[in-house]
Amino acid sequence: MTGALTLRTLDTRDPGFDAALDALVAFEVAQDASVDAAVAAIVADVRARGDEAVLDYTARFDGLRAALVDELVIDQATMRAAHASLPNEQREALAIAATRIRDFHERQRGGGFAFRDDDGTELGQRVTPLDRVGLYVPGGKAAYPSSVLMNALPAQVAGVGEILVAVPTPGGVRNPLVLAAAHVAGVTRAYTIGGAQAIAALAYGTESIGAVDKICGPGNAYVAAAKRRVFGAVGIDMVAGVSEILVIADASANPDWIAIDLFSQAEHDEMAQAILLTPDASLLDRVSASASRLIGEMPRAGIIAASFARRGALIRTLDLDEACAIANRIAPEHLELAVADPDALLPKLRHAGAIFVGHYASEALGDYCAGPNHVLPTGRTARFSSPLGVYDFQKRTSVLRIDRRTAQALAPIAVTLAEGEGLTAHARSAAARLEETS
């Protein structure tokens, strides 16, 4: 599939730039009403009929018929066999990627703490892993072994007891690389179930599938709507949007590299976003020429062209400082610094899911094997949220050890505040410790 490449160019000097940028980065996050209604019905049906509903929807949407949910299970022996069947090159690539990802996430493991204050109160925090998590791995249009590693390895490092995976297999076709990645990442069990029905089954449980504590992983509009709907019954990581890349570059950048890096995210989806910011007008021309030349070599040229036409742009800025300010305004998922002195820009950048520093730090390396997680906030949510990590699979519990002397010292304070809130039982609970005699 090919497509003519339309490259939108903007200049911050133009009077209408702010409005043009706002329109470019605006993305409607409201869920389609028809999708919401369909998902609500599926979720309710799975809650009511359990296994039977899961089997019905799996047959209907994936063409995979089974009499029992047990027939949709992929056990550890099957994952191990898939791993053993891979060509050596793929096995080694998985092993290296998994080692790097695990090593990075090992450094995120947080411990608890405890301290005793001046009045003798012992206060602290315990950090414990979640018991069971469910990971959704898309399997309709493509296979994503990298998503298995990026979601399952932090859960494994956190110490999660059971890691369940839902991966649709249309027509019953299982991808061996996905199963091998599940083996490498320590997945407990996988189910060949997809869509909203998989999310509902993981959230509420069925006769054969145990309910989990949290659901993570990307998916289509139906999966995203289902995650929204079940949130509260379980935790979720985020509702992922379309892929984004923003490149800040100067005259030292390689225009071919910039063009292909922009393509790397645009090829995900027609609504993906790829933006270049540079003060160098000649680089804009060179990147434009490179992109026009390279687009013909891309198997997904039609998707790339549609992405650029809808949401892509090459933007000329006054200087690199202004480029940083605009990057903070956009808060992109991926931010590349293709400049001669990237360290000078780092302190000025506050909002991004991941920052790739220097000409050789391509975003694609982060997607697969650099180490940090590729599950990142999109749609400007990098202003307030973070990449997926070990901390997403842990919870924190406060611990308070209070002796009689401290309780009697604190009680008058609690009584005063409780009475101010009109909560009499609270006040009396605190005051009761004052009435104790030795």
N, C-alpha and C positions, 0 to 999 in steps of 0.2 A: 504494500500500500504506500503510495506517495502523496505528497501534498505540497502545494506552493507555500513557501515560507514568507510570512508577513512579519516584519520586524518593526515594532512600534518604538519610536525614539522620542524621548522627553528631555527637557532642559529645565533645570531649577530656576533659570533666569526668566522663563516665560511667565507672564501674569497668571495664567490658568494652571500652573503646575500643581499647586496644592489640591485643587479640585480633581485634576486628572489622576494624581496619585491615590487620592481617597477612593475614587471610582475603581482604580486598578486593583487595589488590595482588598476592597470590600468583598466579602463572601457571605452568602446567605446561609447561616447555620441552622435556621429553623428546619425541622424535619417535615418532609412532604406528608400532607394529611393522609393521603391514600396509603403510603408506606406505614405510617403510624397505626392506621386502622387495621391493616393486614397483620402487622406484628402483634397488636393487642389481641387479636383473635387467636393467633398461633400460640402466644404465651399462655393465654387462658386455657386453651385446649390441652396443652402439655401439662399444665398444673392439674387439670381435671382428669385426663385419661392416661397420663404417664407414658409408659413404654409404648402402648398402642398408638398414641398420637405421634410419638417420635418415629415409629416404624412407618406410619402412613405418610408423614411429610418427607421422610427420606426416600420413599418410593416415588412420591409425586414430584419432588424437586430434583432429585439426583438420579432417578431411574435405578435405584439400588433397592432390590426387594429382599426382605429377610423376615423370617417368622419370629425371631427372637432378637432382642438387643444384643445378646451375647454373640450373635453372628456378626455384629458390627464392631466388635472389640479387636483392637490390635494389641497383643500382649508384648511383654519384654522380649520373649524368645523370637517373635516375628521381627521386632525392631533390630535385634542383634543379628539375625540372619540377613536382613536388608543391608546392614552395615558391612557384613562379611562379603556380600555379593558385589559391592561397589568396586570400580576400577581403583587401583592404588592411588592414582592422582587425586581422585575425589576423596578417598579416605584420609589421605594426608592433609588435604586442604581443610576438611572438617576438623581434624585434630588440631591443626595449627590455629585455626580461627577460634575453636573452643578454648584452647589454652590461653590465648590472649584475652578473650572475653572474660574467662573465669579469673585470671590474674587481676584484671582491672577491677572486677566487682568484689573480689576478696577484700580490697581496700575500703570498701564501703560499709563493711560490717561494723555496726555500732554496738558498743557495750553499754551496759547500764552504769549507774553511778549511785553513790550513797554518801551522805555527809551528816555530821552532827552539828547543829548550830549552837549558839552561845547558851541557850536555855536548856540544852540537853535533848531537844527533839531530833530524832533520827529520820531523815527524809531521803528518798531515793527514787530511782526509776529502773524498772526491769524491762529488758527488751527481749521479746520472745517471737518466734516465727509463727506464721499462720499454719493451721493444721492441714488444710486442703486448698489447692488453687486449681482453677480451670483455665487453660490457655486455648484461645481460638487461633487456628492457623488457616488462612484462606487456601482454598484448593480448587476453586471453580475454573478460573482462567489461566492460572499459573501455579507453580509450586514455589514455596518459600521456606527452604531449609534454614535460611538466615534468621527468619522470624522465630523458628523453633529455638535456635541457640540464644537469641537475644531475650526471649521471654523466659525460657526454662532455666538457663544457667543462673541468673540472679536469684530465682526462687530456690534452686538447689543450694547455692552459697548461703542463702538466708537460713537454710535448715528446714524448709517446708517438708512436712511429712509425706504428703501425696501430691504428685503433679499429674493432673489429668489433661489430656489434649483432645480437642474436637477438631477434626479436619475433614471437610467434605471430599468425597471421592466419586464424582459424577461417573455413572456407568460402572462403578466398582473398581476403577483404575487407581491403584495406589502408587504413589511416587516413592521409589526406594531411597532417594536422597533425603526426603523429608523424614522417613522412618529411621534412617541411619542417624540423622541429626537428633532425633528424639532419643535414640539409644545413647549417643555421646553425651547428651544433656541430662540424662538421668530421669527421663519421663517414666512415671509409674505405669500408665495405661493410656491408650488412645482409643477414640471412637470415630468411626467413619460417619459422622453426623455433621451437618452444616446448618447455616442459616439461623433464623430466630429460634427454631426448635432446639438447636444445640445450646444456645444461650439460656433458654428457659429450663432445659433439662439440668444444666449445670447449676443454675441458680436455685431451683426448687427441689431438684432430685426427682427420680422416678423409682419404680420398683427395682431397676437394675443399675441406675446411675446415682451415686451418692451426691448430695448437694455439697457445693464448695463454699469457701469463705470469700473468695475474690475471683473475678474473671478479668483476664488481660488478653490483649491481642487485637489486631486490626481486622476489619471486615467490610463488607459492602453496606449500603444504606440500611438494609434490613437488620444486619448484625448490629450496626451502630444504634438503631432505634430500639432494638431489644436490650442492649446494654443500658441505655437510658431508662428503660421501663423497669428493669429488675434492680436497679441501683437502690440500695436501702435494705433489700433482702440480702444482698451481697455487696461487697465493694467492687469497684471497677477501676482500671488504671486511668483511662481517659476515653473520650469519644474522638477518635482520630479523624482529622480532615485530610484534604489532598496534600500531596507532596509539595514542598517549597524549597527553593534555593535562591540565595542572594549572594552575589559576588561583588566585593569591593576590589577594584583593580587600579593599577597605575601603568605608566608607560613601560615598566619592566615586565609586564605580563605577556605570556604567549597567547596570541589571539585564538589559535586552534584549540589550545587547552581550555580556554574560557568557553568557547563555543560548545565543545563536547561536554564540559561540565554542566552547562545550562541544559543541554539535551538530556543529560543523565536523569534529571528530575522531570523534565517535560514529557519524557517518554512513558512515565507512569500512568498519566491520565490526561484527558482533554482539558480538565479543569486545574491541573497542576500549575504552579507558578515558578517562572524563572526570570530573574531580574539582575541586570548588571548596573553597578554604580561606578562611575569613573569621572575624574576631572579632565581626562585626556581625550580630546575630540578625535584625534587620529586613531586611538584605540577603539573607539566606537565604530569607526569605519572599517578597521581591520577585523574586528570580531564579526561585524555584519557580513563582510566578504567571506570569512571562514565559515560562518554558519550557512550561508547560501551555497557554498561549495560542498560542505560535509553532509548536508541534509539528504542528498541523493544516496548516500552510503548507509542510511539508517533504515533497517527493516520496519521500524515503527514511525516512519516519517510522517504519516498521516496524523498520528496522535500528537507528535511533537509540533507539527504545524498548527493543529487546532489549539494546543496549549498556548503557543506564542500569540496566536491571533486573539485569544480571549483574555489572557492574563499575563503575558510576557512583556518585557520592556528593556530597552537599553537607555540608561539615563545619564546625562551629563550633569555633573555637580560642579559647584564653584571650586571645591577643594576636597581633600580627604576628610577633613573635619566635618564638613557638611554631609559627606557620604555616611559617616558614622552616625550622625544625628538622624538621618533618614532611616538607616538600618535599625536604630532603636525604636523609631516610630513604627516600622513594619514588624519588628520582632519575629524574624523568620525562623523556620525550622532548622535550616542549614545555612551557615554563613561562612563563606570562604574569603580569606584575606590574601589575594594574589597581588601583593605589593612588595616593594623592595625592603621596607622596614615594618613588618607586621606588628612587632612588639610595641611600636610607638602607638598603634591603634588600639591594642587590646584594652588598656585602661578606660578607653572612651566608649566601649561597647558593653551595654548592660542587659540587653534583651535578645537572646538567641537560644535555640535548643542545643546547638553544638556549633563551635567555632573551629574552622580548619585553617591552621596558621601556615602561611607560606605557599610558594608556587607548587610544591610537590604534594601538598595535603589535599588530594582530591576527595570529594565527598563520597565517592564510590568505595574508597578504602574503609571509610567509617561504616558504610552499609554492611560490610561483610566481615572484616577481620582485624581492624585496628585495635579494638578492645572496648572502648566506650559503647554504651547502648545506642542502637539506632531507632529505638522507640522514643520519639521526640514530640514535644508540643507543637501544634500547628495552629493556623488561624489566629495569630497574634496572642495565643495563650502562653507563649514563652515569657510574657510580662509577669506571669504569676505562677507558672508551673515548671516542672523539671523533667529531665529524661527519666525513663523507667530505670529503676535500680533496686538493689537489695532492700533498701528502706521501704519499698512498696510491698514487700512480702514479710515485713515485720510489724509488730505493734508494740506500743509502749504502755506500761502500767505503772502508775504512781504507787509508792509504798510509804506509809506514815507510821512510825513507831513513836508513840507519845506516852510518857510516864505521868504519874499523878501530879508531880510538881509543875510540869509544863502545862498539863491540862488545866490546872487551876490558875496558871498565869495567863493562859490564852482565853479562858472561858469568858471573862468580862468583855473582852473585845468582840467575841462571837455573839454574846448576848446583845450588846449594843447594836451591832449590825443587823442581827436577825429581827430584833424588835423594830428597827427602822424599816425593814421590809414587810413587817406585819406577819412574820412566820413564827408564831408562838411556840410551836412544838420544837422548832430549831433552837430557840432561845432556852427552853426548858431542858433540852437535851444537853446543851453545853453547861447550863447552870447546875445540873444534877451533880456534876463532878465537884462543884464547890461545896456541896452540902455534905460530902463524905467526911467522916471523922476518923481519925487514926485510932 
